[in-house]
Amino acid sequence: MASKKILDTKRVGVERSSGFRGCQGGGLKAEGLSKHLPSAAAVREIVESVVIAFVLAFLFRTFEAEAFVIPTGSMAPTLMGRHKDLRCPNCGFSFQVSASDEVSSTGSYRGPGFDVVSCTCPMCRYPVDASPEKHRSFKGDRILVNKFAYQFSEPRRWDVAVFKYPGAAATNYIKRIVGLPGETVRIYHGDIYVRRPGDTDFQIARKPPEKVLAMLQPVYDNDYVVPEMIQQGWPPRWQNWPNSSENWRGGWQPSEDFRSYWTDGSLDEPVWLRYQHLVPTYQDWQRMGRTVPAPKPQLISDFAAYNTNRDRSSYRHHPGPEIENLGLHWVGDLAVQCELQVHSPGGRVILELVEAGWRMQCHLELASGLAQLRIDGLSNFQPQAKTPVCGPGTYRLLFANIDDQLLLWVGGRLVQFDVPTSYPPLENRRPQEADLAPVGIAAANGAAVTVRHLKVFRDVYYIAERGQTSAAISDFEPFRTPYQPATPERVAQFLSSPQEWDAFLYLRQVEFQLDNDQFLVLGDNSPRSRDSRLWEQDGFEYYVSRNLLLGKALLIYWPHAWDRIPGTNIPFPLFPNFSRMKLIR
């Protein structure tokens, strides 16, 4: 079949080339034009070059790369399916929400009852109007796929691959490879574990640093704090944190808009600024401006705004969000990013991430630039590295605890430590009360600093499902009892109540055994992905055979275009969406 494509493509190219030559003849040689137009030989050379370019393009498409359109949001936010671009009218944050349900599998419009009319902002949880009268839906990302990649190299874990769906060879799917031939793959507590041939124990599958960056999901961006909410009594998520000092002079002081914080370094002991996940419910927004109970901090969960789309018919039934879309699973793998402005020549800054009560820290000595990683309770874990964070200046930091490994970036560059920064299994399966304030920044030893552009991220959480009808339901179901109906308030209560968290000790785990030439593939948007975990319910195997792999996704070459120049009201049809053109990690 491949050789036939080559022959056909060559034949078409020759015919097109011959036809162009026949059209070039006498016209270009007409009297009086030779002084102003290129010679016939030059024109012929140009046309032949164009024809060859077309032929090469066809060959490239057939054998090297091919364009695909992403129809659904199973790989969001890495790749967008049909979606709507929205901007929260409350906090101003821009985000996407799925609109795939508006069309059928054939791409035809399903009718007004399926129009997406509402969703939820990921930053302030404000209910956002997404009605088609105000917001059109766009087709998914257009991507290029390297069809030659797996002819000469083995597929690698975490590759984004295109393949033929085992249940319908005419259908192309795109997912991320998480399991390789011969492995047994376990999904547990949101992570991937593998047991290779000859091994007796499972090991966590760690993402390479570039994959960690590509797969981080936003939890909160403090640039979009709403000061009016704070004035109405809703507390800021970043707050001064009590410590052993009775002298609060020298603690963190917020700016007027609560978007940045500073400390003057007058205290030697650490002064902490900590993040609490204080998220309003739909009912809180209905009562906002009136006296409401003080909110309780919650565990960070696998909430994804992309999945909060509500169609017109379900919205009429009950306008609030569905609990399956609120994120029911606690996520302990977190990252914090900030811009650190150092005013003092010395001192220390500490970045901290908490997972199940374990405190993962990065200590930065401002006078020397030395960074040291620590885990409270592991005295022999002390990786060190030299960093550019030395003396007064402004530095962009990102500290992550992902897949039992600590990572640090300064100015977008990964810091290389003197020893591995992975740590042994801590059996941290149950959150502790410390997880209600899981991210912290401290200044100590006289450090005078300002922090701004504070962002919290989480890792992808893979839900442990196998052969079920939906991956959106929790691994466990503590909400579904006759006496406590499944409501958003009940979810909020559960995520903020330590006495109920023993449920996390009994999460489901699922395993998949792979033979030679078999791969396990999962979507980044685990609650909305019909991937390997669920194929058995349709009567098919849970793996992708090697012969069904089509290639490796390369880049998003054409996201949906803009109708006007971004940031202006100047009409410009098909203005390229440069911000989303990128390599696929």
C-alpha positions in Angstrom: 0.0 0.0 0.0 2.9 2.4 0.8 4.6 1.7 -2.5 1.3 2.5 -4.4 1.2 5.9 -2.6 4.7 6.6 -3.8 3.9 5.7 -7.4 0.7 7.6 -7.4 2.3 10.7 -6.0 5.1 10.6 -8.5 2.8 10.2 -11.4 0.6 13.2 -10.3 3.8 15.3 -9.8 5.0 14.5 -13.4 1.6 15.3 -14.9 1.4 18.6 -13.1 5.0 19.5 -14.1 4.3 18.7 -17.7 1.1 20.7 -17.7 2.8 23.8 -16.4 5.5 23.6 -19.0 2.9 23.6 -21.8 1.4 26.7 -20.4 4.6 28.7 -20.3 5.3 28.9 -24.1 4.6 31.9 -26.4 3.1 34.3 -23.9 6.3 35.1 -22.1 8.2 35.6 -25.4 5.7 38.1 -26.8 7.3 41.2 -28.5 8.1 44.1 -26.1 7.8 42.0 -22.9 11.2 40.5 -22.8 12.8 43.6 -21.3 10.5 43.5 -18.3 9.7 39.9 -17.7 12.1 37.0 -16.7 13.3 34.8 -19.5 11.3 31.6 -20.4 14.1 29.5 -18.9 13.9 31.5 -15.6 10.1 31.2 -15.4 10.4 27.5 -16.2 12.9 27.0 -13.4 10.6 28.9 -10.9 7.6 26.8 -11.9 9.5 23.6 -11.7 10.7 24.5 -8.3 7.1 25.2 -7.2 6.0 21.9 -8.6 8.8 20.0 -6.9 7.9 21.7 -3.6 4.3 20.5 -4.0 5.6 17.0 -4.8 7.8 17.0 -1.7 5.0 18.4 0.4 2.8 15.5 -0.7 5.6 13.0 0.0 6.2 14.6 3.4 2.5 14.4 4.3 2.3 10.8 3.2 5.4 9.4 4.7 6.8 11.8 7.3 4.1 14.1 8.8 0.4 14.4 8.6 -2.0 17.0 9.9 -4.8 16.0 12.4 -7.6 17.9 14.1 -8.3 17.2 17.8 -12.0 16.7 18.1 -12.5 16.2 21.9 -10.9 17.4 25.1 -9.4 14.1 26.3 -5.9 15.6 26.2 -6.8 19.0 27.6 -5.1 21.2 28.5 -2.2 19.9 26.5 -4.4 19.7 23.4 -7.7 21.4 23.0 -10.7 19.8 21.3 -13.8 21.7 20.3 -14.0 24.4 23.0 -14.9 28.0 23.9 -12.5 30.7 24.9 -13.8 32.6 27.9 -12.7 35.4 30.2 -14.1 35.5 33.7 -16.1 38.7 34.2 -15.3 38.6 37.9 -11.5 38.1 38.1 -10.5 38.5 34.4 -8.8 35.1 34.0 -8.9 33.6 30.5 -9.6 29.9 30.2 -11.1 27.3 27.9 -14.2 25.0 28.4 -15.2 22.0 26.4 -17.8 22.4 23.7 -17.4 18.9 22.2 -20.9 17.9 23.3 -22.4 20.5 21.0 -21.6 18.3 18.0 -22.1 14.6 17.3 -19.4 12.1 16.4 -19.9 13.0 12.7 -19.3 16.7 13.5 -22.9 17.8 12.9 -24.7 20.3 15.3 -26.8 18.4 17.8 -29.4 21.1 18.5 -30.0 23.9 21.0 -30.5 21.6 24.0 -26.8 20.6 23.8 -25.4 24.2 23.6 -22.9 24.9 26.3 -24.4 27.8 28.3 -22.4 27.8 31.6 -19.1 26.9 33.2 -16.9 27.7 36.2 -13.9 29.9 36.4 -10.8 27.9 37.7 -9.5 30.9 39.7 -12.4 32.4 41.6 -15.0 29.6 40.9 -17.4 32.3 39.6 -20.3 30.8 37.4 -19.5 32.1 33.9 -22.1 32.6 31.1 -20.9 30.6 28.1 -24.1 30.8 26.0 -23.7 30.7 22.2 -25.3 34.1 21.9 -22.1 35.5 23.5 -19.4 32.9 22.9 -18.9 30.9 19.8 -17.3 27.5 19.9 -14.1 26.7 18.0 -12.7 23.5 16.4 -9.9 21.8 18.1 -6.2 22.2 17.7 -4.6 21.2 14.4 -1.4 19.3 14.9 1.4 17.7 12.9 2.2 14.1 13.5 5.6 12.5 12.7 4.6 9.3 11.0 8.2 8.1 10.7 9.2 8.5 14.4 8.5 4.9 15.5 10.1 3.3 12.4 13.6 3.9 13.7 13.1 4.5 17.4 11.1 2.9 20.2 8.0 4.7 21.6 8.9 6.3 24.9 6.9 6.7 28.0 5.0 10.1 28.1 5.1 10.5 24.3 1.9 11.9 22.9 1.1 9.4 20.1 -1.6 9.0 17.4 -2.9 5.5 16.8 -5.8 3.6 15.3 -8.5 2.8 17.9 -8.4 -1.0 18.4 -12.2 -1.1 18.3 -12.5 0.8 15.0 -9.4 0.9 12.8 -10.8 3.8 10.8 -10.8 6.1 13.9 -7.7 7.9 14.9 -7.1 8.5 18.6 -4.4 10.6 20.4 -3.2 9.8 23.9 -0.1 9.8 26.0 1.9 6.5 26.3 2.3 5.5 29.9 2.9 1.7 29.7 5.6 0.0 27.6 5.8 -3.6 26.3 6.3 -6.3 28.9 5.4 -4.1 31.9 2.7 -4.3 34.4 1.2 -0.9 34.9 -0.6 0.1 38.1 -2.7 3.3 38.6 -2.9 4.3 42.2 -3.4 7.7 44.0 -3.3 9.4 40.7 0.2 8.2 39.8 1.6 5.6 37.4 3.6 2.7 38.8 5.4 0.1 36.6 6.8 -3.4 37.3 9.2 -4.4 34.6 10.0 -8.0 33.6 12.2 -9.6 36.3 11.2 -7.0 39.0 9.3 -8.0 42.1 8.2 -4.5 43.1 6.4 -1.6 41.4 8.3 1.7 41.0 6.7 5.1 40.4 7.1 6.3 36.8 8.7 9.7 37.0 8.1 12.3 34.3 11.2 14.0 32.8 11.4 17.7 33.8 10.2 18.9 30.4 7.1 16.7 30.7 6.5 18.0 34.2 6.4 21.5 32.9 4.1 20.6 30.0 1.7 18.7 32.2 1.3 21.1 35.1 -2.3 22.2 35.7 -3.2 25.6 37.1 -4.7 25.7 40.6 -4.5 29.4 41.4 -2.8 32.5 40.0 -2.7 35.3 42.5 -2.5 37.9 39.7 -6.3 37.4 39.4 -7.2 37.9 43.1 -10.4 40.0 43.4 -9.9 42.7 46.1 -13.6 43.3 46.2 -14.1 39.8 47.5 -11.6 40.5 50.3 -13.4 43.7 51.2 -16.7 41.7 51.4 -15.1 39.4 53.9 -13.7 36.6 51.7 -10.2 36.0 53.0 -7.2 36.1 50.7 -5.7 32.7 49.8 -2.1 33.9 50.6 -1.8 34.9 54.3 0.7 35.5 57.0 1.1 32.3 59.0 1.6 32.1 62.8 5.0 31.2 64.0 6.9 31.1 67.3 7.4 34.9 67.4 5.1 37.1 69.3 6.4 40.2 67.4 4.5 40.5 64.2 6.6 43.4 63.0 8.6 42.1 60.1 5.9 39.7 58.8 4.6 39.7 55.3 2.7 42.8 54.3 0.3 42.7 51.3 0.1 45.3 48.6 -3.1 47.2 48.3 -4.4 44.8 45.6 -3.1 41.7 47.5 -1.2 40.7 44.4 2.3 40.9 46.0 3.7 40.6 49.5 6.9 42.0 51.1 8.8 41.6 54.4 11.5 43.9 55.7 13.8 41.2 57.1 13.7 42.6 60.7 13.2 39.1 62.1 15.9 36.4 62.1 13.4 33.5 62.4 11.4 32.4 59.4 8.2 34.4 58.7 5.8 32.4 56.6 3.4 33.3 53.8 1.1 30.4 53.2 -1.5 29.4 50.6 -4.9 28.0 51.6 -7.3 26.6 49.0 -10.3 28.9 49.9 -12.7 28.3 47.0 -16.3 29.6 46.9 -19.1 27.3 46.0 -21.9 28.1 43.7 -24.1 28.9 46.7 -21.4 31.1 48.1 -21.6 33.2 45.0 -25.4 33.4 45.3 -24.9 34.8 48.8 -21.8 37.0 48.1 -22.2 40.5 49.6 -24.3 39.2 52.5 -23.2 37.7 55.7 -21.9 34.2 55.1 -20.0 31.7 57.3 -16.3 31.9 57.2 -15.0 29.6 54.5 -12.9 26.6 55.4 -9.8 25.7 53.5 -10.0 22.6 51.3 -7.6 20.0 49.9 -6.4 20.7 46.4 -8.3 18.4 44.1 -8.3 17.4 40.4 -10.7 20.2 39.5 -10.5 21.2 35.8 -12.4 24.2 34.5 -12.4 22.6 31.0 -14.8 20.0 32.3 -17.3 22.3 33.9 -19.4 22.9 30.7 -23.2 22.7 31.3 -25.6 22.3 28.4 -28.9 24.1 28.2 -31.1 21.2 29.2 -29.0 20.2 32.3 -28.6 23.8 33.3 -32.4 24.2 33.4 -32.6 21.2 35.7 -30.1 22.6 38.2 -27.9 25.6 37.4 -25.0 24.7 39.8 -22.0 22.6 38.7 -22.2 18.8 38.7 -20.2 17.2 41.5 -18.3 15.0 39.0 -16.8 18.2 37.5 -15.7 19.7 40.9 -12.7 17.5 41.3 -13.2 14.7 43.9 -9.6 13.5 44.2 -7.0 14.9 46.5 -3.8 15.9 44.6 -0.6 16.0 46.7 1.8 16.6 43.8 2.1 20.4 43.7 4.3 23.2 42.4 4.7 26.8 43.3 6.0 29.6 41.1 6.8 33.2 42.0 8.9 36.2 41.1 11.3 36.9 44.0 12.7 40.4 44.4 15.6 40.4 46.8 16.4 43.7 48.6 19.0 42.5 51.1 22.5 41.2 50.5 21.9 38.1 52.5 19.4 36.0 54.4 17.5 32.9 53.4 14.3 32.1 51.5 12.4 28.8 51.9 10.0 27.4 49.4 7.8 24.6 50.9 5.3 22.1 49.5 3.3 19.7 51.8 2.2 16.3 50.8 0.4 14.1 53.4 2.1 16.1 56.2 5.6 15.7 54.8 7.3 19.0 54.3 9.4 19.3 51.1 11.6 22.4 51.2 14.0 24.3 49.1 16.4 26.6 51.1 18.0 29.4 49.1 21.0 31.2 50.7 20.8 34.7 49.2 24.4 35.6 49.9 25.9 32.6 48.2 23.2 31.3 45.8 23.4 27.9 47.4 20.2 25.8 47.2 19.6 22.9 49.4 16.6 20.5 49.2 15.2 19.0 52.5 12.4 16.8 53.5 11.4 17.1 57.2 12.0 13.6 58.6 14.6 12.5 56.1 17.9 13.6 57.5 20.0 12.0 54.8 18.2 13.8 52.0 20.2 17.0 51.3 20.9 17.6 47.6 22.8 20.9 47.0 23.4 23.1 44.0 24.7 26.5 43.1 22.0 28.9 41.6 22.0 32.4 40.2 19.9 33.6 43.2 22.7 35.6 44.8 22.3 39.0 46.3 19.8 41.8 45.4 17.9 41.3 42.1 14.8 39.8 40.7 14.5 36.0 40.1 11.8 33.8 38.7 11.5 30.5 40.7 9.5 27.3 40.2 9.7 24.6 42.8 7.9 21.3 42.2 7.2 18.0 44.1 6.1 15.7 41.3 6.3 11.8 41.2 8.4 11.6 44.4 11.0 14.0 43.0 11.8 17.6 43.9 12.7 19.9 41.0 13.8 23.6 40.9 13.9 26.0 38.0 15.5 29.5 38.2 14.7 31.8 35.3 13.2 28.9 33.3 16.4 26.8 33.7 16.4 23.5 35.5 18.9 23.5 38.4 21.2 20.5 38.5 21.9 19.2 42.0 24.9 17.2 43.2 22.9 14.1 43.9 19.5 12.8 42.6 16.5 14.7 43.9 14.2 11.7 43.9 13.2 10.3 47.3 12.1 6.9 48.5 8.4 6.1 48.9 7.0 7.8 52.0 3.7 5.9 52.0 1.9 9.3 52.2 -1.6 8.1 51.3 -3.6 10.1 53.7 -3.6 13.9 53.8 -3.0 15.6 57.2 -4.2 18.9 58.5 -1.0 20.5 57.2 -2.3 19.8 53.7 -4.9 22.5 54.2 -2.0 25.0 53.9 0.1 23.0 51.4 2.3 25.8 49.9 4.5 28.2 51.8 7.2 30.8 51.3 9.4 32.0 54.2 12.0 34.7 54.7 14.6 34.1 57.4 18.0 35.4 58.7 17.2 39.0 57.8 16.1 38.4 54.2 14.2 41.5 52.9 12.2 40.3 49.9 9.1 40.9 47.8 7.2 38.1 46.1 4.7 38.6 43.3 3.1 36.6 40.4 2.4 33.8 42.8 1.1 30.7 41.1 0.1 27.2 42.4 0.0 24.2 40.1 -0.8 20.5 40.4 0.2 17.4 38.6 -2.1 15.3 36.3 -4.2 12.9 38.4 -4.9 9.6 36.7 -8.2 8.1 38.1 -8.0 4.4 38.8 -10.8 3.1 36.6 -11.0 -0.1 34.5 -13.9 -1.0 32.3 -16.3 1.5 33.9 -18.8 3.7 32.1 -17.3 6.9 33.4 -13.9 8.0 34.6 -15.3 11.1 36.3 -16.6 9.3 39.4 -14.2 9.1 42.3 -12.0 6.1 43.0 -14.1 5.8 46.2 -17.5 7.2 46.8 -17.8 8.9 50.2 -20.4 11.3 49.0 -23.0 8.9 47.8 -25.0 7.8 50.9 -28.7 8.0 51.6 -28.2 10.4 54.4 -25.7 12.8 52.8 -26.8 13.6 49.2 -24.1 14.3 46.6 -24.0 18.0 46.4 -21.3 20.6 45.9 -21.6 21.6 49.6 -21.1 18.0 50.6 -17.9 17.8 48.4 -16.6 21.0 50.0 -17.4 19.6 53.5 -15.5 16.4 52.7 -12.4 18.1 51.3 -12.2 20.4 54.4 -12.8 17.8 57.1 -9.8 15.8 58.3 -11.9 13.4 60.3 -13.3 12.1 57.0 -9.9 11.6 55.2 -9.4 8.0 56.2 -11.3 7.3 52.9 -8.1 8.1 51.1 -6.4 5.1 52.6 -8.8 2.8 50.7 -8.6 4.2 47.2 -9.0 1.7 44.3 -5.9 0.6 42.4 -6.0 -1.1 38.9 -3.4 -3.0 37.0 -2.8 -3.7 33.4 -0.4 -6.5 32.1 1.2 -5.7 28.8 2.8 -8.3 26.5 5.3 -7.7 23.7 4.4 -4.9 21.3 1.6 -3.6 23.5 1.2 -0.1 25.0 -1.0 1.5 27.6 -2.3 5.0 26.6 -4.1 7.5 28.8 -5.5 11.0 28.3 -4.2 14.0 30.2 -7.8 15.0 31.0 -8.4 11.8 33.0 -12.0 12.5 34.0 -13.0 13.0 30.3 -10.8 10.5 28.5 -12.1 7.3 26.9 -8.6 5.7 27.0 -7.1 2.3 27.7 -8.7 2.1 31.2 -12.3 2.0 29.7 -12.0 0.1 26.5 -12.9 -3.3 28.0 -16.5 -2.1 28.6 -16.8 -2.0 24.8 -15.5 -5.5 24.4 -12.0 -4.5 23.3 -8.5 -5.0 24.7 -7.0 -2.3 27.0 -3.8 -1.9 25.0 -2.7 -0.5 21.6 -0.7 -2.9 19.5 2.5 -1.6 17.9 1.1 -2.0 14.4 -1.7 0.4 15.3 0.7 3.3 16.2 0.6 6.0 13.5 3.2 8.3 14.9 4.3 10.9 17.4 2.6 14.3 17.8 5.0 17.1 17.0 3.4 20.5 17.3 0.3 22.5 17.3 0.7 24.3 14.0 -2.7 26.0 13.9 -4.9 26.6 16.9 -8.2 28.3 16.1 -7.6 31.8 14.7 -8.7 35.1 16.1 -11.3 37.4 14.5 -9.4 40.5 15.5 -5.9 41.5 16.6 -5.6 40.3 20.2 -5.9 43.1 22.8 -7.6 45.4 20.3 -11.0 45.7 18.6 -9.3 45.9 15.2 -11.0 43.3 12.9 -8.5 40.9 11.4 -10.0 37.6 10.1 -7.9 34.5 10.7 -5.3 36.3 12.8 -3.0 33.5 13.9 -3.1 32.4 17.5 0.6 32.5 18.0 0.4 31.9 21.8 -0.8 28.3 21.3 1.5 27.4 18.5 4.0 25.1 20.2 5.8 21.8 20.3 3.8 19.0 22.0 5.5 17.7 25.1 
